[in-house]
Structures are given as structure tokens and as C-alpha cells.
Amino acid sequence: MRVWFKFGDSGRDAHVELPAAPRVGEGVLWVTEEESPDDGAVIEYRKQYRVRHVDWTISERLNMTATENPPVLIVHLEHVGEL
């Protein structure tokens, strides 16, 4: 299923394919990697979020079907802390 994450702390969003989506109240650990501009080393950032609410997006305009183009879940996250 296509899951669209909206990050409350940055206003950014990202989408991923997952077998299931996190439910309201559950925690999400979001891990990103960047290359250091100084030496090119990979830096890993870890942020903890909690699911604030989830919206199902269903639209005929998007021609969604269960097998070819499944519905999108929009998962709204609130920032909890850094790891």
C-alpha cells in the first residue's frame, strides 16, 4: 500500500510502499542518510515520531483499484525526539 508521511516538525513529506500503515498513537522511527560535505562520510539521522492521525485518500480521478493502484494513506506525524 502507498503510505504518504507528513512530518509535523518540518512540513516535509515522503511516500513509501509498505505492507501496512502505522496506526494512530504508534511510534515511527524515521532514518535518513546524508553525505558529509567535509569528508564524504555517510551520516545517519534518526528521528522519533508518533502518528497523530491517518487519512484515507480515495478518488475516482486517480483511477484507484485494489491491485493496480491501491488507495493512499496519509499518515500525519508529530515529532517526539532525536536518537
C-alpha positions as CSV (number, residue, x, y, z in Angstrom):
1,M,0.0,0.0,0.0
2,R,1.2,3.5,-0.7
3,V,1.8,5.4,2.5
4,W,2.4,9.1,2.5
5,F,4.0,10.5,5.6
6,K,3.6,14.2,6.5
7,F,6.2,15.4,9.1
8,G,4.7,17.9,11.5
9,D,8.1,19.4,12.5
10,S,9.5,20.2,9.1
11,G,6.4,20.5,6.8
12,R,8.1,17.9,4.5
13,D,6.6,14.7,3.3
14,A,7.7,11.4,1.9
15,H,6.0,8.3,0.4
16,V,6.9,4.7,0.6
17,E,5.3,1.3,-0.2
18,L,4.5,-0.7,2.9
19,P,2.5,-3.9,3.6
20,A,0.6,-1.9,6.3
21,A,0.5,1.6,7.8
22,P,1.1,2.6,11.4
23,R,-2.0,3.3,13.5
24,V,-2.8,6.4,15.5
25,G,-0.7,6.6,18.6
26,E,2.0,4.2,17.3
27,G,5.6,5.3,17.1
28,V,7.6,5.7,13.9
29,L,11.4,5.8,13.7
30,W,12.4,7.7,10.5
31,V,16.0,7.2,9.4
32,T,17.7,9.3,6.8
33,E,21.3,9.4,5.5
34,E,23.3,12.3,4.1
35,E,26.9,12.6,2.9
36,S,29.1,14.9,4.9
37,P,30.3,17.8,2.7
38,D,33.6,17.7,4.5
39,D,34.8,14.2,4.0
40,G,32.0,12.4,2.2
41,A,31.2,10.1,5.1
42,V,27.7,8.9,5.4
43,I,25.8,10.5,8.4
44,E,22.7,8.8,9.7
45,Y,19.9,10.8,11.3
46,R,17.2,9.2,13.4
47,K,14.0,10.9,14.5
48,Q,11.2,9.5,16.5
49,Y,7.6,10.4,15.6
50,R,4.2,9.5,16.8
51,V,1.2,9.0,14.5
52,R,-1.2,11.9,15.1
53,H,-3.9,10.9,12.7
54,V,-4.4,8.9,9.4
55,D,-6.4,9.9,6.4
56,W,-7.5,7.5,3.6
57,T,-7.4,9.2,0.2
58,I,-9.8,7.6,-2.3
59,S,-10.5,9.3,-5.6
60,E,-12.0,8.3,-8.9
61,R,-9.8,10.8,-10.6
62,L,-6.7,8.8,-9.6
63,N,-8.4,5.6,-11.0
64,M,-7.5,3.6,-8.0
65,T,-8.0,-0.2,-7.9
66,A,-7.0,-2.6,-5.2
67,T,-4.4,-4.4,-7.4
68,E,-3.1,-1.8,-9.8
69,N,-3.2,1.5,-7.9
70,P,-4.2,1.0,-4.3
71,P,-5.5,3.8,-2.1
72,V,-3.1,6.2,-0.4
73,L,-2.9,6.5,3.3
74,I,-1.8,9.9,4.6
75,V,-0.1,9.5,7.9
76,H,0.4,12.7,9.9
77,L,3.4,12.5,12.3
78,E,4.3,14.6,15.3
79,H,8.0,14.9,16.3
80,V,8.8,13.2,19.6
81,G,12.6,13.3,19.7
82,E,16.0,12.6,18.2
83,L,18.0,9.4,18.7
